Amino acid sequence: MAEQTDLGRRRFLTATCAVVGGSGIATAAIPFLSAFKPSAKALSSGAPTLSDISKLTEGAQLIEVWRKQPVWIIRRSKEILALLEGQNGRLKDANSGVLEQQPKYANNINRSIRPEILVLLGVCTHLGCSPKYHPELKAEAWDSEWKGGFFCPCHGSRFDMAGRVYNGSPAPTNLEVPPHRFVDDVTIIIGEDQEKA
């Protein structure tokens, strides 16, 4: 006697196998697909950094981190600002002609949005060392006419209080001004342009 095929049962078993197999493949694929999604740490490393400068006194330096790089925020005195123009003859790029080194809104003698607040990436443009802040207006071993600024101990690059590089320094360009904007009088966001605010 010939066996009769139960089509309903066959359809049920085929559908059940398809659902179980599909869910197994989806479960196995989740770890692989998750590997393509950036981690929270990676996302946050490129995110803008909020900085409170309410306690930043004249001459003081605040160091933040943005994209795993140090960002310096310095409150300059009127005396320091007055000395900036007098340094022009000693600088490689006094007028900040290399436009990639600062946003358009910081392309001025102060290299800042507000003259008294300087925001710079703390990375030497020579080989990536971190220069040291020397705000004192006194002769130094590396410069007998020192008017305050930044000195890189790795290879001797010197920068003025606007982050502009001195002649004779190994660094080819000025220190970089990162994109930033003021939220209010005491809050800066590093990583967002002023023009987009």
C-alpha positions as CSV (number, residue, x, y, z in Angstrom):
1,M,0.0,0.0,0.0
2,A,1.4,3.4,-1.0
3,E,2.1,5.9,1.7
4,Q,0.1,9.1,1.5
5,T,2.0,12.3,1.9
6,D,0.6,14.6,4.5
7,L,1.2,18.0,2.9
8,G,0.0,20.0,5.9
9,R,2.5,18.3,8.1
10,R,5.3,18.7,5.6
11,R,4.6,22.5,5.3
12,F,4.6,22.8,9.1
13,L,8.0,21.0,9.5
14,T,9.5,23.1,6.6
15,A,8.3,26.4,8.2
16,T,9.5,25.3,11.7
17,C,13.0,24.4,10.3
18,A,13.2,27.7,8.4
19,V,12.3,29.8,11.5
20,V,14.7,27.9,13.8
21,G,17.5,28.0,11.2
22,G,16.9,31.7,10.5
23,S,17.0,32.6,14.2
24,G,20.2,30.6,14.6
25,I,21.9,32.5,11.8
26,A,20.7,35.9,13.2
27,T,22.0,34.9,16.7
28,A,25.4,33.9,15.3
29,A,25.7,37.1,13.2
30,I,25.0,39.5,16.0
31,P,28.6,39.4,17.4
32,F,30.1,39.9,13.9
33,L,27.8,42.8,13.2
34,S,28.5,44.4,16.6
35,A,32.2,44.5,15.8
36,F,31.5,47.1,13.1
37,K,29.8,49.5,15.5
38,P,32.2,51.9,17.3
39,S,32.4,51.5,21.0
40,A,31.2,54.2,23.4
41,K,34.8,55.0,24.3
42,A,35.6,55.5,20.6
43,L,32.6,57.7,20.1
44,S,33.3,59.8,23.1
45,S,37.0,60.3,22.1
46,G,35.9,62.4,19.1
47,A,33.0,64.1,20.8
48,P,33.2,67.8,21.7
49,T,34.6,68.6,25.2
50,L,32.9,71.1,27.5
51,S,35.2,73.3,29.6
52,D,34.4,75.6,32.5
53,I,36.8,78.5,32.6
54,S,35.1,80.4,35.5
55,K,38.1,79.8,37.8
56,L,40.8,80.4,35.1
57,T,42.9,83.3,36.5
58,E,45.1,85.7,34.5
59,G,48.2,83.8,33.3
60,A,46.8,80.4,34.3
61,Q,46.6,77.4,32.0
62,L,43.8,74.8,32.0
63,I,44.4,71.5,30.2
64,E,41.5,69.6,28.6
65,V,41.6,66.5,26.4
66,W,39.9,66.4,23.0
67,R,40.5,63.5,20.5
68,K,43.1,62.1,22.9
69,Q,45.2,65.3,22.5
70,P,45.9,68.0,25.1
71,V,44.1,71.3,24.6
72,W,45.4,74.3,26.4
73,I,43.2,77.1,27.5
74,I,45.1,80.2,28.8
75,R,43.8,83.5,30.1
76,R,46.3,86.2,28.8
77,S,46.9,89.5,30.5
78,K,46.6,92.9,28.7
79,E,50.4,93.2,29.0
80,I,50.9,89.9,27.2
81,L,48.4,90.9,24.4
82,A,50.3,94.2,24.0
83,L,53.6,92.3,23.4
84,L,52.2,90.1,20.6
85,E,52.6,92.5,17.8
86,G,56.2,93.4,18.8
87,Q,57.2,89.7,18.1
88,N,56.2,89.7,14.4
89,G,59.8,90.2,13.1
90,R,61.0,87.1,15.0
91,L,58.3,84.8,13.8
92,K,58.0,82.4,10.8
93,D,54.3,83.0,10.2
94,A,53.3,86.1,12.2
95,N,50.1,86.6,10.2
96,S,49.0,82.9,10.5
97,G,49.1,82.4,6.7
98,V,48.8,78.7,7.0
99,L,45.0,78.7,7.2
100,E,44.7,75.1,8.2
101,Q,46.3,75.9,11.6
102,Q,43.3,77.8,12.9
103,P,39.7,78.4,12.0
104,K,38.8,81.6,10.2
105,Y,37.3,83.1,13.3
106,A,40.7,82.8,15.0
107,N,42.8,84.1,12.1
108,N,43.9,87.3,13.8
109,I,47.0,88.5,15.8
110,N,45.6,86.9,19.0
111,R,44.6,83.7,17.2
112,S,41.5,83.6,19.3
113,I,37.8,84.5,19.5
114,R,38.2,86.6,22.6
115,P,41.6,88.2,22.9
116,E,42.3,87.2,26.5
117,I,41.3,83.5,26.0
118,L,43.8,81.4,24.0
119,V,42.8,77.8,23.0
120,L,45.5,75.7,21.4
121,L,46.3,72.0,20.7
122,G,49.2,71.2,23.0
123,V,51.1,69.3,20.3
124,C,54.3,70.6,18.7
125,T,54.0,70.8,14.9
126,H,57.5,69.4,14.5
127,L,57.3,65.8,15.8
128,G,54.3,65.8,18.1
129,C,55.9,66.4,21.5
130,S,54.1,68.5,24.0
131,P,55.7,72.0,24.6
132,K,55.8,73.4,28.1
133,Y,54.1,76.7,29.1
134,H,56.5,79.4,30.2
135,P,54.5,82.6,30.8
136,E,57.3,84.5,32.6
137,L,58.5,87.7,30.9
138,K,62.2,87.0,31.6
139,A,65.3,85.9,29.7
140,E,65.5,82.1,29.4
141,A,68.3,79.8,28.3
142,W,66.6,79.2,25.0
143,D,65.8,82.9,24.3
144,S,67.4,86.0,25.9
145,E,64.4,88.1,24.7
146,W,61.7,85.8,26.0
147,K,58.2,87.4,26.2
148,G,56.4,84.3,27.5
149,G,55.1,81.4,25.4
150,F,55.8,77.7,24.9
151,F,59.1,75.8,24.6
152,C,59.3,72.3,23.3
153,P,62.0,70.4,25.3
154,C,62.2,67.6,22.7
155,H,63.9,69.6,19.9
156,G,63.8,73.3,21.0
157,S,60.9,74.7,19.1
158,R,59.6,78.0,20.6
159,F,56.2,79.6,20.3
160,D,54.9,82.9,21.4
161,M,51.8,83.6,23.6
162,A,49.6,83.2,20.5
163,G,51.1,79.8,19.6
164,R,53.1,81.3,16.6
165,V,56.4,79.7,15.9
166,Y,59.7,81.6,16.2
167,N,62.3,81.7,13.4
168,G,65.1,79.1,13.9
169,S,62.7,76.6,15.5
170,P,62.5,73.1,14.0
171,A,58.6,73.3,14.1
172,P,57.5,74.3,10.6
173,T,54.1,75.9,11.5
174,N,52.3,77.6,14.3
175,L,50.5,75.5,17.0
176,E,47.0,74.5,15.9
177,V,43.9,76.3,17.2
178,P,41.2,73.6,17.4
179,P,37.6,74.4,16.5
180,H,35.8,75.8,19.6
181,R,33.0,78.2,20.6
182,F,31.8,80.0,23.7
183,V,28.5,78.8,25.1
184,D,28.5,81.7,27.6
185,D,31.1,83.8,29.4
186,V,32.6,80.9,31.3
187,T,32.0,77.8,29.2
188,I,33.8,76.7,26.0
189,I,33.0,73.8,23.8
190,I,36.1,72.4,22.1
191,G,35.4,70.5,18.9
192,E,32.5,72.7,17.6
193,D,33.0,75.7,15.4
194,Q,31.9,79.2,16.5
195,E,30.3,79.8,13.1
196,K,27.9,76.8,13.6
197,A,26.7,78.0,17.0
